[in-house]
């Protein structure tokens, strides 16, 4: 699962419907709305919030380290988004998992045909069959810095504190093939 999710966030991403990429100044140019990986999308979002444009990444001097961190597979080396998404999926409560199964089976009950639990094994869990064309949405929160400029004040010499950020939520739409 982690490899599959990692390949998705390292694959081409279309951000035309996500903030800030959906703004009029970006929407007509695929260069500003399509990214090779989630790290580039996150870097573009940071550039927008810091400098007013998603392509203003040249001003970010640690851009390579940022991309490496965001696209890392292993939590010891970086964000490990795919690993964290997998952990979130696996740690879902039974009621959260049931809600997803009810949505899927509500659209196509044939997936569970001849697989239902019965009175002989009422607590035995069944795998949910995923099929080509299924659409899965995953939510990723990206924290954006809140920047304050004060006249006459000393410049900030370090990264913003974790309390000086707001969250931007990205919903990844994955269509299975």
C-alpha positions in Angstrom: 0.0 0.0 0.0 2.8 2.4 0.9 4.5 1.9 -2.4 1.3 2.5 -4.3 0.5 5.6 -2.4 4.0 6.9 -2.7 3.9 6.4 -6.5 0.6 8.4 -6.6 2.1 11.4 -4.7 5.3 11.1 -6.8 3.2 10.9 -10.0 1.8 13.8 -11.9 -0.6 15.9 -9.9 -3.3 18.2 -11.2 -3.9 21.0 -8.7 -6.2 23.2 -10.8 -9.1 22.8 -8.3 -7.0 23.4 -5.2 -6.1 26.6 -3.5 -4.1 28.6 -4.4 -3.7 27.0 -7.8 -7.4 27.5 -8.7 -7.0 31.3 -8.6 -7.5 33.1 -11.9 -3.9 34.1 -12.3 -2.9 30.4 -12.4 -5.8 28.5 -13.9 -5.1 29.2 -17.5 -1.5 27.9 -17.5 -0.8 24.2 -16.9 2.7 25.1 -15.7 1.1 26.6 -12.6 -1.4 23.8 -12.0 0.3 20.5 -12.8 3.2 19.2 -10.7 5.4 16.1 -11.0 5.1 15.3 -7.3 3.5 16.5 -4.0 6.8 18.1 -3.0 6.7 20.5 -6.0 3.0 21.3 -5.3 3.8 22.1 -1.7 6.8 24.2 -2.7 4.6 26.1 -5.1 2.0 26.7 -2.4 4.7 28.0 -0.1 6.0 30.3 -2.8 2.5 31.7 -3.3 2.0 32.4 0.4 5.4 33.8 0.9 6.0 35.7 -2.3 2.7 36.0 -4.1 3.2 33.5 -6.9 3.5 29.7 -7.2 6.4 30.0 -9.5 8.4 32.3 -7.2 10.4 29.3 -5.9 13.8 30.7 -6.8 13.7 32.8 -3.7 13.5 29.7 -1.5 17.1 28.7 -1.0 16.5 25.3 0.6 14.1 24.2 -2.1 16.0 21.0 -2.9 16.1 20.0 0.8 12.3 20.8 1.0 11.5 18.6 -2.0 13.6 15.8 -0.6 11.8 16.1 2.8 8.3 16.2 1.2 8.9 13.3 -1.2 10.7 11.0 1.3 9.3 7.5 1.7 10.7 6.9 5.1 9.5 8.8 8.2 13.1 8.9 9.5 14.1 10.9 6.4 11.2 13.3 5.9 7.4 13.8 5.6 6.7 10.2 4.4 3.2 11.2 3.3 2.4 7.8 1.8 3.5 6.0 5.0 1.4 8.4 7.2 -1.7 8.0 4.9 -1.3 4.2 5.1 -1.1 4.5 8.9 -4.2 6.6 9.0 -6.1 4.1 6.8 -4.9 1.1 8.9 -5.7 2.8 12.2 -9.3 3.7 11.2 -11.9 2.7 13.8 -14.4 0.0 12.8 -17.1 2.6 12.5 -14.9 4.7 10.1 -14.1 1.7 8.0 -17.8 0.6 8.0 -18.8 4.1 6.7 -16.4 3.7 3.7 -17.6 0.1 3.0 -21.3 1.3 3.2 -20.5 4.1 0.6 -18.8 1.6 -1.8 -21.4 -1.1 -1.4 -24.2 1.5 -1.7 -22.9 2.2 -5.2 -22.1 -1.4 -6.2 -23.5 -4.1 -3.9 -22.3 -6.9 -6.3 -18.8 -6.5 -4.9 -19.9 -8.3 -1.7 -21.8 -11.0 -3.5 -20.9 -14.4 -2.0 -18.5 -12.8 0.4 -20.8 -11.7 3.3 -20.2 -12.9 6.8 -22.7 -15.5 7.9 -23.9 -16.9 11.2 -21.0 -19.4 11.1 -18.4 -16.6 11.1 -20.1 -13.4 12.2 -16.9 -11.6 13.2 -14.7 -12.6 10.3 -13.6 -9.6 8.3 -13.8 -9.6 4.5 -11.6 -7.6 2.2 -13.3 -4.9 0.2 -12.8 -5.4 -3.5 -11.5 -2.3 -5.3 -12.1 -2.1 -9.0 -10.8 -0.1 -11.9 -12.6 3.3 -12.0 -13.0 3.5 -8.3 -12.3 7.0 -7.0 -10.6 7.4 -3.6 -10.1 10.8 -1.9 -7.2 11.2 0.6 -6.8 14.4 2.6 -3.3 15.9 3.2 -2.9 19.0 5.5 -0.1 21.4 4.5 0.9 24.1 6.9 1.6 27.4 5.4 3.7 30.0 7.3 2.2 33.2 8.6 4.7 36.0 7.8 4.8 39.3 9.6 7.0 42.1 8.5 7.7 44.9 11.1 9.5 48.1 10.2 12.7 48.5 12.2 12.5 45.1 13.7 15.3 42.5 13.4 14.8 40.0 10.6 13.7 36.5 11.5 16.8 34.2 11.5 15.0 30.8 11.8 12.0 28.9 10.5 8.6 30.1 11.7 7.5 28.5 15.0 4.8 25.9 14.6 2.3 28.3 16.2 2.8 30.8 13.3 1.2 28.6 10.6 -2.2 28.0 9.2 -3.3 24.8 7.5 -4.2 24.3 3.8 -6.0 21.0 3.2 -5.5 19.2 -0.1 -7.8 16.4 -1.1 -6.0 13.9 -3.4 -8.4 12.3 -5.9 -7.1 8.9 -6.9 -8.8 7.0 -9.8 -7.9 3.4 -9.7 -7.0 1.7 -13.0 
